[in-house]
Amino acid sequence: MRPSTLTQHPGFARMFQPDRLTLGLMQPMAPLINGVPDMAGQLALAARADALGFAALWVRDVPLFDPEFNDAGQIYDPWVWLGQLAAVTRRIALSSAGIVLPLRHPLHTAKAAASVDAVSGGRFLLGAASGDRASEYPAFDRSHASRGEAYREYIEVIRRSTSEDYPELSGTFGSLRNLDLLPKATDGHLPLLAVGSAQQSLQWIARHLDGWVTYFRPLEQQRPRIDTWNRTVQSIAEGTFLPFTESMFIDLAEDPDTAPSPIFLGYRLGRHRLVEELTAFAKAGVHHVAFNLRHSTRPADEVMQELAEFVLPSFPSLQAPTTPPSQAP
């Protein structure tokens, strides 16, 4: 059962507020060379993003490298990397975009997610996907065709095992009786976000999850999706705040007045025009934008600094309620 409010969850509250847009960064903040990024310096960039006041850091789940996709994500297992990020940051939210649920046992996913939430002081949000790389499924002996069904089942397992004491659960994953999963999520509520459609209807997402993350589209194409999402939330979960998030590739030009020109899932543009674009998205009902700097022609630290000085002030993150992180032995 979804909680009625997540306003006290530090990560959710930092990223999401009604009628407000916040900004995050997708890792790695580095170009791909033959599909693989240079991860040197990425932890330092994460710490810098935290200090500069960005709302969130996002990580990807790419279990196996497929040359046809030519994208290895951040290379490292997302749970290992999230643990590193939790250790070098203090305020910024941490989220996944998204863990491929059907390829992982749901109790393993639940324990990993609740653990990151605990050691980060309640800053983690689990963005969950159904997986868009059919080539990975045979390696795990999983059915690509039935990934939507697995997603629905695993969401329930994750939700209940991270919030209930000694839940009784059974399904295709196995059976849980007289055993408990620890730790539990902060305040008993682990925020769950749908990344993409995950083979589900918007009605199902609005009924069971805490928000929707989708790809960048120009505003005239994105607006119908935002409106449809809002109508769905109103009909399914009236009175519940369920945010709308999008990713956005940017190549920030040195000239602040450079007009937007399309790149892969985003724009090359100057900071003045970026503020205009983001203001329009905010008015349309977007609550968070995750910047991807993979195609940036300028160094990531330079772009982050310019964003922090000239763009973030228009879209500030709130100082979210804090929860002390768990202390590992």
Protein Blocks (a to p, Z undefined) as FASTA:
>chain_A
ZZfbfklgmklmmmpcghiacddddddddddeehiacfehklmmmmmmmmnopabdcddd
dfbacfklopghjopafklmmmmmmmmpmkbccddddddfklpcfklmmmmmmmmmmmno
opaccdddebjafklmmmnopafklmmmmmmmmmmmmmmmmmpghiacddjkbccehiac
ddddehhiacdddehjkopafklmmmmmgbdcdddddfklmmmmmmmmmmmmmmmmgoia
cdddddddddddfblklccdddehiadddfklmmmmmmmmmmnopabdcddfklpcbdfk
lmmmmmmmmmmmmmccdddddddddddZZ
